Amino acid sequence: MRLAFTLDGYAGHAGVVLRQAEPNGPIAIEAEAGGDRATVERQIRRILSLDHPGRDWIAVGARDPVIGRLQKEHPGLRPVLFHSPYEGSAWSIISARKPRAYAASVRTKLAAAHGRVFTLAGEEVAAFPLPEAILRLRSFAGLDPTKLTRLHAVARAALDGVLDADHLAGLVPAAARAELETLPGIGPFYADLVLVRATGLADLLPRDEPKLLSYVGQLYGLGAPADAASLERIAASWRPFRTWATVLVRVAGDRAGLPVDERGPARGPRMKS
């Protein structure tokens, strides 16, 4: 696996090659450029969700037969995160209201032109630009003035520490979401995307996410999409890996081609506050 990314703290870039010689064996960093090794390793562990023991995740499947079945059907699957909340927020701005392939192309071109290009295991991989480089941009093909202004706000927030992974993970979810939603262009959906898929939090449920609610309704035989109360009730057995279970359900549903049910949610029992 080749990874090129902005380092936590946003003072530089790192490029690494990861190899696993045998199934379930250790992961070795065979090549590295940029950043001190301890910082790079810590960030890689977070990005690949290797900062939590696998046995505790398997225990969730032992309690919940649906999760247990999905774990067996998708062995070894863990969330792969954005490299940082900064990159996750930048992607949210770039991809908003654009086809995924188009947004990915813009992101790649932006990284190649203004980030840092590493040669990793014989291939060139570009790391996303540092916040200072984004702030110097006055125009870029594929980014209209509104998106560029919003990217500037993301870059300033990163430099101010607002998008530090440990900072966001240390807040109560409501406070973290509120901070993220102060960024122009980051509404509730993207605030959840960054918080759930960029900070390393393993036990957080996203808010109203139609695809997740639809898949849970189908996998758990509710007869309709889950509502918030039903999801909370079902997800109680997923603790302390509700984020991981959410990702597993989403991936399993996508790979199985489950339809996204557009009907109203199933009405589960009311949850006490």
N, C-alpha and C positions, 0 to 999 in steps of 0.2 A: 504494500500500500504506500502510495506517495502522498504526502501532505505538505502543503505550503500555506502559511497562515501568518496573520498579525499576532505578535506575542501579547499576552496579558500585560497591561500597562501601556501598550501601544507605542513603545519606544523603538521597536524593530520588528524584523520578520524572522521566521524559522522555516526551514525546509528539511524534511526527514523522510527516510525510507524505512518502513516497518516490514519485518518478515516473521512468519511463524513456521518453523521447520516441520512441525507435525501437529496434527489435530490435538487440541487441548494442551499444547506445549507453550512454553514462554514466548513472548513477543520480544524480538530484538530490534533495537534501533541500529541499523547498519550504516546509515549515513546521516550526518547532521550538519547544518550550516546556520549560523545565527543564533544568538541567545545562549544563556548559560543552561547547562544540561538539566539541572534540577527544575528550572522553570518550564523548559520544554517538555520534560517527562510529565510533570504535573498537569500541564495543559492537554497533552495527548491522552492521559488517563481520563480526563473529563470528557474530551471530545468523543472518545470511543466507549464511554460508560464503563471503563475498567476500574473505576474508583469505588466499586461496591462488590462484595463477594458474591460469586455466582450461586453458591449453595443457598443463600438467603432468598434469592429470586426463585430458585427451583421450589423452595418451600411454599411459595405462593401458589404454584401449580398443584401442589399436594392438597391444598385447602380448597381450591376452586377447580372443579373438573374441566370447565371450559378453558381456563387459562392453561391447565395442565395439558390438555389436548393440543392447544395451539403451540405450546412450547415444544412438544414432540414433533409437530408438523413443521416447525421453523426452528430447528435446533441452533442454539448459540446466538439467536437474535437479541441484540441489545440496541437501545437508541444510539444512533450516530448523530452527534449534535453539530450545530454551527460552531465554527472555531471560537467564537466569542459573541457576547451580546452585541458588540459593535458590528460585527459582520452580519449577524442575524437581523439587526435593525436596518443596516444598509440594504440587504437583500429584500426586506419588506418594502422599502421605498422603490427599489429598482423594479420589482416584480409586480407591484400593484397595478391591476387592470391591464396587465400584459400577459400574452401566452408565455408559459414557462420556458420554452425553448428560446424565445426571443430574449427574455430577461436574462437567461443564462449566458447567451451570447454577448449581451452588453456587459455583464459582470466580468466575463473572461477577457474581453477587449480592454475594459477599464483596468483590470489587474495587470495585464501585459504592458499597457502603456504607462501606468503611473504607480504600479506596485513594484514587486521584485520578482524576477524570474530566476528560478532555481533549475539546475539540471540534476534530476533525481533518477537514479537507476536508468540512465540513458534517455530520459524524456524530460522535456521542459515543462515545468509547472509554475504558474504565476500565482503569487500571493496577493491578496487584496491590498489596495493602497492604504498607507497609514493615514490617520485623521488629518495630519498636517498637509498631506498631499491632496486630500479631498478638498480641504479649505482653499487651496490655491487654484482649484479648477474654476474656470469661468464658463466653459462650455464643453460638451462632449456629445458625440453622435449617439442618439438613442435616449438621451436624457433631456427632457424639456426643462425650461426654466424653473417650473414648480418642483419637479423632482430634484433638480440640482440644489435648490434652496433647502429642501428637506434633507438632502444628504449632508449639506453643510451643518444643519442643526444636529444631526446624528454625530458628525465628527466633533463638534464642540462638546456635546454631551459626553462623548468618550474621553476627551481630554480633561473634562471636569470630574471624571470618576463616576458619573451617573450610570455608565454602562459597564462598570466593573462586575465581573461574574460573582465574586464573593460578596460585594455590596448588595446586589439584587437578591442573591440567595439568602442573605442574612435578614432581609426584611420580611415582615408578614406578607403573604401574597397580595392582599388588598393594597398595601402601601407600595409594593413593587410595581403592581399593575398601574397604579395612579402615577407613579414617576414616569413609567414608560409612555403613558398616554399623554404626558405633557409635550412629547415630541410631535411636531407637525407631521401628519401622515400616518401616525401610529395610533390606530384605534383599538378597541377591545380585542379584535381577532389577532392583530399583529402583536399586541402586547402579550397575549397568551403564547403566541408562537415563540417570541423571544424568551419569555420567562420559562416556558416548558422545555424548549429545544435548544437553549444556549447557555443556561446557568449551571447545569448539572444536578438540578433538583430531581430526586428520584420519586418523590411521593406527592405530586401535585396533579390534581385533575384540571383539565382545561374547562373553560366555561362553555356556554352553548355552542357546540360544534356539531353541525347536522350529520356529517358522515359518521362520526363516532357514535352519536345517539342512535342512528339507523342501524349500524352494525351490531351494537350491543343488543338492541331490540331483537334482531334476527338470531344472533348467537345464543341468547338466553331465552328464546321462545316467548317473548312478551307480546307478540302479535302486532306490534307497532313500534315506532321508535321510542327509546327510553325517554322519560322526562328527567329533569334534574334530580328529583327525589329518588327515582328508581336507580339512576346511575350512582348516586351516593350510597344507596343501600347495597347494590351489587359490588361496588368498588371497595366497600369496607373490608372485604376479604383480600383485596389486593395490597393492603398496607404491608410494609412501608415502600411499596413499589408501584404506586398508582400511575405514575408517569410511564414507567416501563410497560405496564399492562395496557395502558392506553395506546402506546405505540404498537405493541404486538397486535392488538385488536384491529387497529387501522391497517397495518401491513397485511395481516391475514385476510381481512375483508377485501382489500384491493387485489391481492394475488388470487383470491377465489372468484373475483368478479362479482361480488355481491352487489345487488342494486342499491342505490341510495333511496330509501323510502321517503317520499315527500309528504306522507300523511302526518297528521298531528301525533304528538307523543303518546305513549301508553301512560295511563294514570296509575302510578304505583301508590303505595301507602304513603301518607304524609310523614315527613321526618320531623322529629322534635328538634328544636333549636338547642 
